[in-house]
Every structure is written in structure tokens, then in C-alpha cells.
């Protein structure tokens, strides 16, 4: 069966990855989708990633409930990511896809570093093909988009997008973490819940693990 493919690289919010497990409450799922809605007003594509095993009838119920919530918010559940427990080509009419492998390694110019010493105010966007180093702070509703790594010495709110060309080895380093959205290599996560004390306003490093999950780790000095 041929499947329509979705491109897993962007810095223009072409799709959002909704990561859940079979026990995630509907209220939390709706809260995450509302977070995506704030970033894209309508017709945003959602890719569902389910971490863990569920029976077929439970998966069908989960997908149908998410479709209903997404439609209410004018969002589109595009597909479900295949995992070790999902073998069907579709679930409740929603296609199941594999994460596409890159045809060749990402090519970035890592010696192009943008230094920015002024505060990045609300509504401003800082973008660079390479690393970005911000020595001040990043306000709410500001964006930092880098094809390489991001380093922010002060407080970071707003949206932080590293590896914007698809580089999943990129990392984000923050002096005081309080971002509303983070992304590495095209995988996004909105911070729509209260942050744990060990990372809120703390120095953190953000990276992708070998299962393409965004990991936020506190850094000790």
C-alpha cells in the first residue's frame, strides 16, 4: 500500500508532533492541541506519536477521540507514527507512516555563528544558517531559529528552534529556561504544562534521544 509522505523538516510549522502514551488523559491532549492552535490558527497538520503498547480497539478509540478534538479546533490529524506495536497501514482512517530517513546527511555551515547581545523583545525573530549565541534574554512571543545550535546566556522564553534544516544532532543551551516552545530537527514540543522545579528557571541542555524524543536536562555549574 502506497502512503503519502510528510516532510519532516521545517521551521515554518508545517506539522506538529503530538507525543502521548496510551494513558494520557483527553484533557491533556486537548491542552496540547490548543497550544498548537495558538501557533497555527487553522489547518495545521498533526502527527501522532504513541509511546507504548495498546490493543487495536484501544488505539482506534484514541485516534477517533483525537480526530474529534482536532476537527473542533480546525486542525488536521495527518498521520500516526509507526512503532514496534503498530503494524497496520491505517487506524480509524488515519494513515500510519514511518519516520523517513534522510537521503544524505544534513549539510550545515557550523562556522557561521551569529552573536546577538541585545534583548530579543516580543514579536522579534532571530534566524541564522549556523549557530546563534544570545548573551541577553529572549522575551515571550520572540523566536530564535538556527540551523545549528542555540546558546542563550540569560532567560529564554518564546520559541527556540534548533537544527531548523533537519539536523537532529543540534542542541539548545539555556541559562534560565522558561520557553513556550522548543524544537530540534523538526520535532516540536510546546511547554503547556507547569515546568518541574529542576528545570524551571534553571540552566538546561535540550537534545533528541535515540527515539527522537526531546529531552530537557538540567546542567550543573
Buried (B, 14 or more C-beta within 10 A) or exposed (E): EEEEEBEBBBBEBBBBBBBBEBEBEEEEBBEBBBBBBEBBEEEBBBBBBBBEEBEEEEBBBBBBBBBEBBEEBEBBBBBBBBBEBBEEEBBBEBBBBEEEEEEEEBEBEBEBBBEBEEBBEEEBEBBBBBBBBBBBBBBEEBBBBBBBBBBBBBBBBBBBBBBBBBBBBBBBBBBBBBBBBBBBBBBBBBBBEEBEEEBBEBBBBBBBEEEBBBEBEBEEE
